């Protein structure tokens, strides 16, 4: 199905657009705290963010690409993202990850949008299992996953290679249809 527009009570989840670069950079991609427990590096400037968004937009051509901008219904501001990776079509499983602007932490945003996307992925797309993981130090993300209906499966060590090389101790959660 690809990235279709979804709605929750407070948010619209939609495809990224070129004009989102400012909000994305200001709200998380340029923020050290937002990147602390994630596999991506902080962007040096808004131009770097614009290049990433251009790549995401190009990926929307694929029907198995799922990446949403989380936009506030009241202000229209892009305050986060939620995306799918590691799609295994034969096993009908995938992984999901999310980021919310630091200024909006502790408002239940991640839980609200995660619930919405989990339902879409399992009921509409047909995934049987959706996995998510978080750095063991980021306990808040684990609570989000539990509140969204996911359950703890195991600990796992992940190795990330690229612009920054590191090892992350993770807790893995699953949501099953």
Buried (B, 14 or more C-beta within 10 A) or exposed (E): EBBEEBEBEBBBBBBBEEEBBEBBBBBBBBBEEBBEBBBBEBBEEBEBBBEBBEEBBEBBEEEEBBBBBBBBEEEEBBBBBBBBEEBEEEEBBBBBBBBBBBEBEEEEBBBBBBBBBBBBBBEEBEBEBBBBBBBBEBEEBBEBBEBBBBEEBEEEEEEEEEEEEEEBEBBBBBBEE
